[in-house]
Amino acid sequence: MRLDTWKRHLLAVVGIPVTVLLLGPLLWMVSAPRDDIYKEKDIHLRRLVRSLHSLEKDRQLIEDSKSDADKKTVSSKVPWLQKDFNKFLPNIYLRKSTKPTIRDSAIVFLQQEFASADKLLHTCLSNISYDKDLPMSPVMHVQNRLLWNAGTKDSLAFKERIKVHRGPYSFGACDKINVKCAHFIMVHDPFELAMSSYEFCKADPYHEKCTAFQSKSVSLREWILLQKGALFYQLLFSPEMCSQDKSRQLKYLQKSQLNSTIHDQDQRNPCWYRQKLLLGQALSDTDIGHITDFIVNHLSDWFAVIGLGADVDSSLEMFEKAFELPFTKCLKSDSGNDLNNNNSYNRASHTESEEDEPSDDYDDDDTLDLRDDFRIQEAMLPDLKIYKEARRLFHIQQQILLNKV
């Protein structure tokens, strides 16, 4: 019995080193490939990181090159679009900048004439100006903007006391005065805005934006093609193009290549249309693409707040929070109007005789077809790009505002 116990102990003692001796190489064989796998994965990961870093570097180089091309095109073709940032208050929600106070700055509303929301906001701004005793300039239509820019040094002190500007040609109203301006805008779907302008000009054919083309005599599709890039050209507008001394701006547009009769022909053609014709001759599709990208990249530099026509309530809250002025009262004072149906021109104040009735009726299916029309998409590309970026900035502003609240 004792001998059996002794044998078992001996086997146990001898078995341990034998087991280690036999299983050791096997364990090494199993573990070694795993270490190799980890090393191989680590190598692949490092290569991937280097590749991503290289791609990011290439992307940045491409973007820098594209940005340089944008700036070069603007500098050579439309230099007046190179704004002095000291005259503009950047986006209040997106930039760490001091909020504007009405005492040391002015506010400028760039109005889209054919949107009902903008018309109501225009009226609201006039009421705010009256209630708060804020000096306001005349509505910046073409002629008023020409007069504003043509003022002498003697009128400079008077201009600098103006606190509120609004109108379709108000962009850059502070370019030539020693005041920093906080611009704001309500952006709208370009296609819906074009439809609104079509209806507007049927009701008011003598408006300055309607005299170049008669909307009653063309289809909606033809109208959209004629009105292409409305916001794009609105931002490009330069009063000096319509002044008596046109040489300064015309030299940038390669005067030798232009049809000089376009500029000086029938003065009944509005200034904005003559400028559009000149730019149409001077700018290639590539130029327009570069200028559009330049505008898109500077929206947050130029506009202190960007509103969205599809969300008027939030837009007015943003304006009120930014400027500390009672914009939300517009909703109460105009409770009888559907502000959110802002792109439909309100024709209640206009009457049409039988001969003035629209010559081209269209329904929802027609408008959907037009949205898919390649030529229409091509014509509206600048405005669609600007609208897309403006809408993106609006939603960021909205999120920041909600977080602060």
Phi, psi and chi 1 to 4 in degrees:
 res  aa     phi    psi   chi1   chi2   chi3   chi4
   1 MET       -  -44.6 -173.8   69.8 -179.7      -
   2 ARG   -66.1  -35.9  -69.8 -179.6  179.4  176.1
   3 LEU   -63.7  -40.7 -177.8   60.8      -      -
   4 ASP   -64.7  -38.8  -68.7  -20.3      -      -
   5 THR   -65.9  -41.6  -56.9      -      -      -
   6 TRP   -62.5  -39.5 -179.0   83.7      -      -
   7 LYS   -64.7  -40.4  -72.4 -179.5  178.3  179.2
   8 ARG   -65.6  -40.8  -76.5 -162.5  -63.3  -89.2
   9 HIS   -63.8  -40.6  -77.0  -64.1      -      -
  10 LEU   -63.3  -42.3 -179.6   60.8      -      -
  11 LEU   -64.2  -37.8  -72.9  172.2      -      -
  12 ALA   -65.4  -43.1      -      -      -      -
  13 VAL   -67.6  -44.4  171.3      -      -      -
  14 VAL   -71.0  -30.2  173.2      -      -      -
  15 GLY   -68.7  -30.3      -      -      -      -
  16 ILE   -63.2  -54.1  -67.9  172.1      -      -
  17 PRO   -65.8  -32.8   19.2  -30.2      -      -
  18 VAL   -64.3  -42.3  171.1      -      -      -
  19 THR   -62.8  -44.2  -57.8      -      -      -
  20 VAL   -62.5  -41.4  172.1      -      -      -
  21 LEU   -64.8  -38.0 -175.2   64.0      -      -
  22 LEU   -80.5  -41.4  -67.6  174.6      -      -
  23 LEU   -85.5  -21.1  -66.0 -179.8      -      -
  24 GLY   -54.6  -55.9      -      -      -      -
  25 PRO   -58.0  -36.6  -23.8   34.5      -      -
  26 LEU   -65.1  -43.6 -179.9   60.8      -      -
  27 LEU   -62.5  -39.0  -69.0  171.1      -      -
  28 TRP   -63.6  -40.4 -179.6   83.5      -      -
  29 MET   -64.3  -34.7  -68.2  171.9   64.0      -
  30 VAL   -75.9  -41.7  172.2      -      -      -
  31 SER   -77.3  -33.9   61.8      -      -      -
  32 ALA   -59.2  -46.6      -      -      -      -
  33 PRO   -60.7  -32.5  -24.6   34.6      -      -
  34 ARG   -64.3  -42.9  -71.8 -172.9  178.2  179.4
  35 ASP   -60.4  -39.8  -69.6  -19.7      -      -
  36 ASP   -64.2  -39.9  -70.2  -16.9      -      -
  37 ILE   -62.4  -44.7  -69.8  172.1      -      -
  38 TYR   -62.2  -41.5  -68.2  145.3      -      -
  39 LYS   -63.5  -41.2  -71.8  178.8 -178.6  178.9
  40 GLU   -65.9  -40.8 -172.0  175.9  -13.3      -
  41 LYS   -64.0  -39.9  -74.4 -176.1  176.8  179.1
  42 ASP   -62.7  -40.8 -173.5   55.0      -      -
  43 ILE   -62.7  -45.0  -68.4  170.4      -      -
  44 HIS   -61.6  -41.1  -76.9  -48.0      -      -
  45 LEU   -63.8  -42.4 -177.8   59.2      -      -
  46 ARG   -64.3  -40.5  -70.6 -179.9 -178.3  180.0
  47 ARG   -63.1  -40.4  -73.8  176.0  179.5  170.8
  48 LEU   -63.6  -43.4  179.1   60.1      -      -
  49 VAL   -62.5  -44.4  170.2      -      -      -
  50 ARG   -62.5  -39.0  -76.8 -162.7  -62.3  -92.7
  51 SER   -65.6  -44.3  177.6      -      -      -
  52 LEU   -64.0  -40.1  -69.5  173.9      -      -
  53 HIS   -62.6  -40.6  179.3   72.7      -      -
  54 SER   -65.8  -42.0  178.2      -      -      -
  55 LEU   -63.6  -41.2  -73.1  172.3      -      -
  56 GLU   -64.2  -39.1  174.5   61.2   20.9      -
  57 LYS   -64.6  -42.1 -170.9  175.6 -179.9 -179.8
  58 ASP   -64.7  -41.7  -69.8  -16.7      -      -
  59 ARG   -61.6  -42.1 -174.8 -166.7   65.8   80.1
  60 GLN   -64.9  -38.9 -170.0   60.1   49.0      -
  61 LEU   -63.6  -41.9  -73.0  172.8      -      -
  62 ILE   -63.9  -43.8  -68.7  171.2      -      -
  63 GLU   -64.6  -41.7  -76.6 -164.5    2.8      -
  64 ASP   -64.0  -40.7  -69.5  -15.9      -      -
  65 SER   -63.9  -41.8  175.8      -      -      -
  66 LYS   -66.7  -40.9 -173.2  173.8  176.8  -60.3
  67 SER   -63.6  -39.5  177.9      -      -      -
  68 ASP   -63.2  -40.4  -70.6  -18.0      -      -
  69 ALA   -65.1  -39.4      -      -      -      -
  70 ASP   -60.7  -48.6  -64.3  -18.2      -      -
  71 LYS   -63.8  -39.4  -67.6  176.1 -177.3  177.0
  72 LYS   -64.3  -42.0 -175.5  176.8  179.6 -179.4
  73 THR   -64.7  -44.9  -59.3      -      -      -
  74 VAL   -63.0  -43.7  168.9      -      -      -
  75 SER   -62.5  -37.0  176.7      -      -      -
  76 SER   -89.4  -28.4   61.9      -      -      -
  77 LYS  -107.5  -42.5  -62.5  -64.0 -179.7   72.5
  78 VAL  -135.3   65.3  -73.7      -      -      -
  79 PRO   -62.3  -23.1   23.5  -34.0      -      -
  80 TRP   -66.1  -13.9   57.0   88.5      -      -
  81 LEU   -79.2  -11.5 -164.1   59.8      -      -
  82 GLN   -78.8   93.9  -65.6  175.6  -55.1      -
  83 LYS   -83.0  149.2  -59.5  -62.1 -176.7 -178.9
  84 ASP   -80.3  111.8 -179.3   -3.7      -      -
  85 PHE   -64.6  -16.5  -68.1  137.3      -      -
  86 ASN   -71.0  -14.5  -67.7  -38.0      -      -
  87 LYS   -99.0   -5.0  -58.5  -66.9 -179.3   68.6
  88 PHE  -119.9  137.4  -76.4   78.0      -      -
  89 LEU   -94.7  119.1 -147.7  149.8      -      -
  90 PRO   -68.6  173.2   25.1  -33.1      -      -
  91 ASN   -54.6  122.5 -164.3  -75.0      -      -
  92 ILE   -69.2  -32.7  -66.0  162.2      -      -
  93 TYR   -83.8  -30.7  -68.3   96.1      -      -
  94 LEU   -96.1  -20.8  -53.1  179.7      -      -
  95 ARG  -113.9  150.6  -53.8  -70.1 -177.3   84.7
  96 LYS   -83.9   77.2  -68.2 -178.8  179.2  179.3
  97 SER  -126.6  160.2   58.5      -      -      -
  98 THR   -70.1  134.7  -54.4      -      -      -
  99 LYS   -62.9  141.2  -77.9  178.1   61.2  174.3
 100 PRO   -70.3  142.2   28.9  -35.4      -      -
 101 THR  -113.9  144.9   60.9      -      -      -
 102 ILE   -66.6  -15.2 -149.6   66.3      -      -
 103 ARG   -75.3  -37.6  -68.7 -173.6  -58.6  -85.7
 104 ASP  -113.3   10.4   54.1   19.6      -      -
 105 SER  -151.4  171.4   63.2      -      -      -
 106 ALA  -119.0  157.5      -      -      -      -
 107 ILE  -111.0  143.1   59.9  173.1      -      -
 108 VAL  -130.7  117.4 -178.3      -      -      -
 109 PHE   -99.8  114.7  174.1   46.9      -      -
 110 LEU   -86.3  106.0 -179.4   58.9      -      -
 111 GLN   -90.6  138.3 -177.6 -180.0  -11.9      -
 112 GLN   -95.8  107.5  -52.2  -61.9  -61.1      -
 113 GLU   -61.3  -28.7  -66.8 -179.9  -78.9      -
 114 PHE   -95.7    6.8  -51.9  120.9      -      -
 115 ALA  -102.9  129.9      -      -      -      -
 116 SER   -60.2  -38.8  -65.2      -      -      -
 117 ALA   -60.0  -39.8      -      -      -      -
 118 ASP   -68.2  -36.2  -76.0   43.4      -      -
 119 LYS   -64.7  -42.0  -69.1  174.3   68.4   67.9
 120 LEU   -69.5  -37.6  -67.0  169.8      -      -
 121 LEU   -66.5  -35.6 -174.6   55.2      -      -
 122 HIS   -58.7  -47.0  172.9  105.3      -      -
 123 THR   -65.1  -42.0  -58.2      -      -      -
 124 CYS   -61.4  -41.4 -179.9      -      -      -
 125 LEU   -64.4  -37.2 -165.2   56.7      -      -
 126 SER   -64.1  -40.5  -62.2      -      -      -
 127 ASN   -66.3  -40.9  -67.0  -23.8      -      -
 128 ILE   -62.3  -43.1  -70.6  173.3      -      -
 129 SER   -59.2  -42.3  172.3      -      -      -
 130 TYR   -68.4  -47.2  179.3   80.0      -      -
 131 ASP   -66.0  -36.8  -67.5  -20.4      -      -
 132 LYS   -94.1    2.6  -60.5  -69.2 -177.0  179.7
 133 ASP    56.7   49.7 -164.8   23.7      -      -
 134 LEU  -104.7  119.1  -58.4  173.9      -      -
 135 PRO   -57.7  136.5  -21.0   32.5      -      -
 136 MET  -130.3  136.6 -176.5  167.1   59.9      -
 137 SER   -77.3  161.8   65.5      -      -      -
 138 PRO   -60.4  155.8  -21.6   32.5      -      -
 139 VAL   -55.0  129.2  179.7      -      -      -
 140 MET   -79.5   71.5  -68.9  -76.7 -175.8      -
 141 HIS   -80.7  178.0  -66.6  -57.8      -      -
 142 VAL   -56.0  -52.0  171.1      -      -      -
 143 GLN   -64.2  -41.3  -69.6  -56.7  -40.4      -
 144 ASN   -65.3  -35.6  -74.2  -20.9      -      -
 145 ARG   -68.7  -36.5 -178.3   58.4 -167.3  -85.2
 146 LEU   -62.0  -44.6  -66.7  178.5      -      -
 147 LEU   -65.8  -38.7  -68.7  171.1      -      -
 148 TRP   -61.0  -44.8  175.6  -96.6      -      -
 149 ASN   -76.5  -22.2  -84.5   51.3      -      -
 150 ALA   -86.2   -0.9      -      -      -      -
 151 GLY   -61.6  154.7      -      -      -      -
 152 THR   -89.2  176.1   63.0      -      -      -
 153 LYS   -62.8  -28.3  -69.5 -177.0  178.0 -179.8
 154 ASP   -64.2  -27.2  -64.6  -26.3      -      -
 155 SER   -90.9   -1.4   63.7      -      -      -
 156 LEU   -62.0  -44.8 -170.1   61.6      -      -
 157 ALA   -61.7  -38.4      -      -      -      -
 158 PHE   -65.0  -44.6  167.1   75.4      -      -
 159 LYS   -61.6  -36.8  -70.5 -179.6 -179.6  179.7
 160 GLU   -72.3  -12.3  -68.9  174.9   -5.2      -
 161 ARG   -86.2  -13.9  -70.4 -162.2  -63.6  -91.0
 162 ILE   -71.0  131.3  -57.8  -65.0      -      -
 163 LYS  -109.0  -15.8  -65.0  -61.7 -178.6 -179.1
 164 VAL  -135.0  128.4 -179.5      -      -      -
 165 HIS  -126.8  145.2  -54.2  -82.6      -      -
 166 ARG  -156.5  156.9   77.9  -88.3 -169.0 -116.4
 167 GLY   137.3  170.1      -      -      -      -
 168 PRO   -71.6  -17.0   23.8  -33.1      -      -
 169 TYR  -123.1   37.5  -61.4  103.3      -      -
 170 SER   -90.1  -10.9   59.7      -      -      -
 171 PHE   -61.7  124.9 -177.9   61.4      -      -
 172 GLY    81.9   22.6      -      -      -      -
 173 ALA   -62.6  -22.1      -      -      -      -
 174 CYS   -98.2    9.3  -62.5      -      -      -
 175 ASP   -56.7  -35.8  -75.6   -4.8      -      -
 176 LYS  -112.6   15.8  -64.3 -177.0  178.9  -61.8
 177 ILE  -126.1  162.9   60.2  176.4      -      -
 178 ASN   -91.2   55.5  -61.3  -42.3      -      -
 179 VAL  -137.6  138.5  173.1      -      -      -
 180 LYS   -87.7  131.8  179.3  171.7  -77.1 -167.9
 181 CYS  -109.9  142.2  -83.2      -      -      -
 182 ALA  -102.9  101.7      -      -      -      -
 183 HIS   -81.8  145.7  -71.3   69.6      -      -
 184 PHE  -143.9  157.0   63.8  108.1      -      -
 185 ILE  -149.1  152.6 -173.6  175.1      -      -
 186 MET  -112.3  110.9 -170.7   90.9   77.2      -
 187 VAL   -90.4  150.8  -66.8      -      -      -
 188 HIS  -134.9  156.5  -53.4  -88.1      -      -
 189 ASP   -56.5  121.9  178.9  -74.2      -      -
 190 PRO   -57.6  -36.8  -25.2   35.2      -      -
 191 PHE   -68.1  -44.6 -175.0   81.4      -      -
 192 GLU   -64.7  -36.1  -67.2 -179.5    2.3      -
 193 LEU   -66.6  -37.9 -156.5   59.8      -      -
 194 ALA   -64.5  -39.6      -      -      -      -
 195 MET   -63.9  -39.6  -69.8  175.2   60.4      -
 196 SER   -65.0  -40.3  -66.1      -      -      -
 197 SER   -65.8  -33.8   70.8      -      -      -
 198 TYR   -61.0  -46.7 -175.0   64.3      -      -
 199 GLU   -70.8  -39.9  -67.5  -60.2  -34.7      -
 200 PHE   -57.7  -46.4  178.3   96.6      -      -
 201 CYS   -74.9  -18.6  -71.9      -      -      -
 202 LYS   -70.0  -36.7  -76.8 -179.7  178.3  178.9
 203 ALA   -80.6  -30.5      -      -      -      -
 204 ASP  -135.2   73.0 -171.6    2.8      -      -
 205 PRO   -67.8  -11.6   24.2  -32.8      -      -
 206 TYR   -97.1    1.7  -60.5  105.8      -      -
 207 HIS   -64.1  149.9 -172.4  -83.6      -      -
 208 GLU   -62.1  -23.1   67.7  178.5    7.9      -
 209 LYS   -90.0    0.8  -66.9  -59.9  -69.1  -70.7
 210 CYS  -115.9  -11.7  -54.3      -      -      -
 211 THR   -77.9  -22.3   54.8      -      -      -
 212 ALA   -69.6  -36.1      -      -      -      -
 213 PHE  -132.0  146.0  -42.4  110.2      -      -
 214 GLN   -98.3  108.3  -68.7  -62.8  -44.7      -
 215 SER   -65.3  -24.2   63.1      -      -      -
 216 LYS   -69.7  -19.1  -69.5 -175.3  -68.4 -175.2
 217 SER  -102.7    3.0   61.9      -      -      -
 218 VAL  -130.0  160.2  -63.1      -      -      -
 219 SER   -78.0  167.3   66.9      -      -      -
 220 LEU   -60.7  -40.1  175.1   60.1      -      -
 221 ARG   -62.6  -46.2 -178.4  177.1 -174.5  -85.8
 222 GLU   -62.9  -38.1  -68.1  170.7  -36.4      -
 223 TRP   -62.7  -45.6  178.1  -98.7      -      -
 224 ILE   -62.3  -40.2  -67.0  174.0      -      -
 225 LEU   -66.8  -34.7  -68.4  174.5      -      -
 226 LEU   -73.5  -33.2  -70.0  168.3      -      -
 227 GLN   -93.2   10.8  -66.7  -74.6  -30.7      -
 228 LYS   -51.7  144.4   63.7 -179.9 -179.0  179.5
 229 GLY    64.5   41.8      -      -      -      -
 230 ALA   -59.5  -50.3      -      -      -      -
 231 LEU   -70.0  -37.7  179.2   56.1      -      -
 232 PHE   -56.1  -50.0  173.3   78.7      -      -
 233 TYR   -74.1  -25.9  -74.0  105.4      -      -
 234 GLN   -65.0  -42.1 -171.7  177.2   12.5      -
 235 LEU   -71.9  -24.9  -68.2  170.5      -      -
 236 LEU   -86.0   -7.2  -87.9 -175.9      -      -
 237 PHE   -57.7  134.2  178.7   75.8      -      -
 238 SER  -129.1  116.6  170.5      -      -      -
 239 PRO   -57.2  -30.6  -22.1   32.8      -      -
 240 GLU   -64.9  -20.0  -66.0 -174.7   19.0      -
 241 MET   -66.6  -20.6  -66.5  -70.6  -67.4      -
 242 CYS  -111.2    5.8  -62.0      -      -      -
 243 SER   -79.4  172.0   63.6      -      -      -
 244 GLN   -65.4  -39.3  -67.3  -62.3  -41.9      -
 245 ASP   -96.4   97.8  179.8   17.3      -      -
 246 LYS   -98.1   -2.4  -59.8  174.1  -77.8  -71.8
 247 SER   -63.1  -34.3   57.8      -      -      -
 248 ARG   -61.0  -46.7  179.8 -178.1  172.8 -171.6
 249 GLN   -82.4  -32.9  -60.5  -65.6   35.8      -
 250 LEU   -65.9  -28.2  -74.9  177.0      -      -
 251 LYS   -65.8  -27.3   72.6  178.3 -178.2 -179.5
 252 TYR   -74.9  -19.2  -65.6  113.0      -      -
 253 LEU   -98.6   23.9  -58.7  180.0      -      -
 254 GLN    53.3   68.3  -60.0  174.1   -7.0      -
 255 LYS   -51.3  -33.9 -172.6  159.7   50.2  173.5
 256 SER   -64.6  -22.5   61.1      -      -      -
 257 GLN   -94.7   -5.6  -61.5  179.0   18.1      -
 258 LEU   -94.1  153.6  -62.7  175.4      -      -
 259 ASN   -83.6  100.0  179.5   -2.1      -      -
 260 SER   -62.2  -23.2   60.0      -      -      -
 261 THR   -68.5  -24.0   60.4      -      -      -
 262 ILE   -60.9  -40.9  -71.6  178.7      -      -
 263 HIS   -73.7  -34.5 -164.8  -80.6      -      -
 264 ASP  -105.7    3.1  -62.0  -52.4      -      -
 265 GLN   -71.7  178.3   68.5  179.2  -11.4      -
 266 ASP   -13.9  107.9 -166.5  -12.8      -      -
 267 GLN   -68.2   -6.5  -69.3  -63.1  -48.3      -
 268 ARG   -69.4  -23.4  -71.2  176.2  -62.3  177.5
 269 ASN   -67.7  126.2  -81.4  -24.0      -      -
 270 PRO   -65.0  156.5   23.5  -32.3      -      -
 271 CYS   -56.4  -45.0  170.6      -      -      -
 272 TRP   -59.3  -33.3   68.2  -93.5      -      -
 273 TYR   -75.1  -40.5  179.5   57.6      -      -
 274 ARG   -63.5  -41.2  -79.0  177.7  -82.0  147.7
 275 GLN   -64.1  -39.0  176.3  170.3  -33.2      -
 276 LYS   -62.8  -39.1 -171.5  173.0 -178.2  178.1
 277 LEU   -65.0  -43.3  -70.2  174.6      -      -
 278 LEU   -63.3  -45.5  -74.1  168.4      -      -
 279 LEU   -66.0  -35.2  -68.9  173.1      -      -
 280 GLY   -60.5  -34.2      -      -      -      -
 281 GLN   -77.2  -38.4  -73.1 -171.5   68.2      -
 282 ALA   -83.3  -25.7      -      -      -      -
 283 LEU  -104.7  128.8  -57.5  177.5      -      -
 284 SER   -82.5  171.0   65.9      -      -      -
 285 ASP   -60.2  -36.5  -69.6  -18.5      -      -
 286 THR   -64.9  -42.0  -58.3      -      -      -
 287 ASP   -60.0  -45.6  -67.4  -25.8      -      -
 288 ILE   -61.7  -39.1  -69.1  174.2      -      -
 289 GLY   -62.1  -43.9      -      -      -      -
 290 HIS   -65.8  -42.5  -75.9  -52.9      -      -
 291 ILE   -66.6  -39.2  -64.5  169.0      -      -
 292 THR   -60.9  -45.9  -58.7      -      -      -
 293 ASP   -63.0  -36.3  -69.8  -20.9      -      -
 294 PHE   -62.7  -44.1 -177.7   86.4      -      -
 295 ILE   -62.8  -47.6  -68.3  171.6      -      -
 296 VAL   -56.7  -42.9  165.7      -      -      -
 297 ASN   -72.8  -13.6  -68.4  -28.8      -      -
 298 HIS  -114.3    7.1  -73.8   82.7      -      -
 299 LEU   -57.9  -42.2  -74.4  177.0      -      -
 300 SER   -74.5  -15.8   60.4      -      -      -
 301 ASP   -82.7  -32.7  -63.9  -42.5      -      -
 302 TRP   -90.9  -33.3  -66.3  -19.8      -      -
 303 PHE  -112.1  120.4  -69.7   97.5      -      -
 304 ALA   -67.1  -32.3      -      -      -      -
 305 VAL  -145.6  142.0 -168.0      -      -      -
 306 ILE  -120.1  120.5  -64.9  174.2      -      -
 307 GLY   -97.7  165.4      -      -      -      -
 308 LEU  -125.3  124.6 -173.6   66.4      -      -
 309 GLY   -60.1  -27.1      -      -      -      -
 310 ALA   -77.9   -9.5      -      -      -      -
 311 ASP  -141.3   74.5 -167.7  -13.8      -      -
 312 VAL   -66.6  -40.0  178.0      -      -      -
 313 ASP   -57.5  -50.9  -67.3   18.2      -      -
 314 SER   -64.7  -36.8  -64.3      -      -      -
 315 SER   -61.8  -45.3  -60.0      -      -      -
 316 LEU   -65.9  -35.4  -66.4  178.2      -      -
 317 GLU   -62.5  -40.9  -72.4  179.7   20.1      -
 318 MET   -64.3  -44.9  -70.4  179.3 -168.9      -
 319 PHE   -60.6  -43.9  -61.9  154.2      -      -
 320 GLU   -65.3  -43.8 -178.0  166.7  -62.1      -
 321 LYS   -65.2  -38.9 -171.7   76.9  173.1  178.4
 322 ALA   -73.3  -43.3      -      -      -      -
 323 PHE  -102.5   -6.4  -57.7  128.8      -      -
 324 GLU    56.3   44.1  -62.2 -179.1   -9.7      -
 325 LEU  -128.5  147.8  -66.7  171.1      -      -
 326 PRO   -76.8   64.6   30.1  -36.0      -      -
 327 PHE   -68.3  -30.6  -78.1   95.9      -      -
 328 THR   -67.0  -16.0   53.7      -      -      -
 329 LYS   -66.3  -18.2  -74.0 -173.0  177.3 -179.9
 330 CYS   -58.3  -36.5  -64.1      -      -      -
 331 LEU   -66.2  -37.5  -65.9  173.1      -      -
 332 LYS   -75.2  -42.8  -62.1  175.7 -177.4  177.6
 333 SER   -71.9  -23.7   60.9      -      -      -
 334 ASP  -115.8   38.1  -69.1  -63.0      -      -
 335 SER   -63.7  -19.6   56.9      -      -      -
 336 GLY   -80.2   -9.3      -      -      -      -
 337 ASN  -106.5  145.2  -64.9  -66.1      -      -
 338 ASP   -88.0   92.3 -177.2    7.6      -      -
 339 LEU   -64.0  -32.6  -82.0  170.4      -      -
 340 ASN   -75.6  -13.2  -72.3  -49.8      -      -
 341 ASN   -92.8   53.4 -173.4   22.0      -      -
 342 ASN   -78.5  -17.5   60.9   80.5      -      -
 343 ASN   -94.2    0.0  -70.6  -36.9      -      -
 344 SER   -94.7  117.4  -60.6      -      -      -
 345 TYR   -68.0  129.8  174.5   63.8      -      -
 346 ASN   -82.4  110.2 -176.1   -0.8      -      -
 347 ARG  -100.1   14.5  -65.5  165.1   59.5  177.4
 348 ALA   -62.0  -30.3      -      -      -      -
 349 SER   -84.6   -0.8   60.3      -      -      -
 350 HIS  -117.1  142.9  -63.8  -93.1      -      -
 351 THR  -119.1  143.8   57.0      -      -      -
 352 GLU  -118.2  136.7  -70.6 -174.6   -8.9      -
 353 SER   -78.5  171.9   63.0      -      -      -
 354 GLU   -60.2  -36.0  -68.7 -176.2    3.3      -
 355 GLU   -74.5  -15.1   63.0 -178.7    6.4      -
 356 ASP   -95.3    1.4  -73.0  -24.1      -      -
 357 GLU   -63.6  149.7  -70.4 -177.5   -2.2      -
 358 PRO   -54.6  136.4  -23.5   31.9      -      -
 359 SER   -89.3   -7.7   59.7      -      -      -
 360 ASP  -137.7   99.5  177.7   67.2      -      -
 361 ASP   -84.9  148.6  -65.2  -36.1      -      -
 362 TYR  -146.5  152.8   50.8   88.6      -      -
 363 ASP  -119.9 -175.0   54.2   29.4      -      -
 364 ASP   -60.9  -37.3  -69.2  -19.6      -      -
 365 ASP   -64.2  -37.5  -69.5  -23.8      -      -
 366 ASP   -63.5  -43.3  -66.9  -28.0      -      -
 367 THR   -68.2  -34.9   57.8      -      -      -
 368 LEU   -64.7  -39.9  -73.5  173.7      -      -
 369 ASP   -63.2  -39.3  -70.2  -19.4      -      -
 370 LEU   -66.9  -36.2  -73.2  174.8      -      -
 371 ARG   -62.0  -30.2  -75.8 -178.0 -177.8  -87.3
 372 ASP   -90.2   -2.8  -66.2  -29.5      -      -
 373 ASP   -69.9  125.5 -172.2  -59.7      -      -
 374 PHE   -61.6  -43.5  173.9   75.8      -      -
 375 ARG   -65.3  -37.1  -75.1 -163.4   63.5 -160.2
 376 ILE   -67.8  -43.9  -65.1 -122.3      -      -
 377 GLN   -60.9  -40.0  -69.5  178.3   -7.7      -
 378 GLU   -65.4  -43.0 -172.7  177.8   42.2      -
 379 ALA   -65.8  -34.0      -      -      -      -
 380 MET   -93.4    2.6  -74.2 -168.3  160.9      -
 381 LEU   -54.3  -46.5 -172.8   58.0      -      -
 382 PRO   -57.4  -47.5  -25.2   36.3      -      -
 383 ASP   -67.6  -35.4  -82.5    8.1      -      -
 384 LEU   -64.8  -39.5  -72.5  170.8      -      -
 385 LYS   -65.3  -44.0  -77.9 -174.4  175.0 -178.7
 386 ILE   -64.3  -43.0  -63.1  169.7      -      -
 387 TYR   -63.6  -42.1  175.2   66.7      -      -
 388 LYS   -60.6  -45.5 -178.9  180.0  178.8  179.9
 389 GLU   -69.2  -40.8  174.7   63.4   10.1      -
 390 ALA   -62.7  -40.3      -      -      -      -
 391 ARG   -65.5  -38.9 -172.4  174.0   57.5 -178.4
 392 ARG   -62.3  -44.7 -175.0 -174.6   74.4   84.6
 393 LEU   -64.3  -37.0  -64.7  174.4      -      -
 394 PHE   -59.3  -46.5  168.5   81.6      -      -
 395 HIS   -66.3  -33.7  -71.1  -55.4      -      -
 396 ILE   -66.1  -45.6  -63.2  174.4      -      -
 397 GLN   -55.9  -44.2  -67.6  174.0  169.8      -
 398 GLN   -62.0  -43.1 -172.2  177.0   43.6      -
 399 GLN   -64.9  -41.0 -168.9   58.6   49.9      -
 400 ILE   -64.3  -42.3  -67.2  171.6      -      -
 401 LEU   -62.3  -43.8  178.1   63.9      -      -
 402 LEU   -65.5  -38.5  -70.6  173.3      -      -
 403 ASN   -65.0  -38.4  -70.9  -19.6      -      -
 404 LYS   -69.2  -38.8  -73.6 -176.8  177.8  179.6
 405 VAL   -67.6      -  172.3      -      -      -
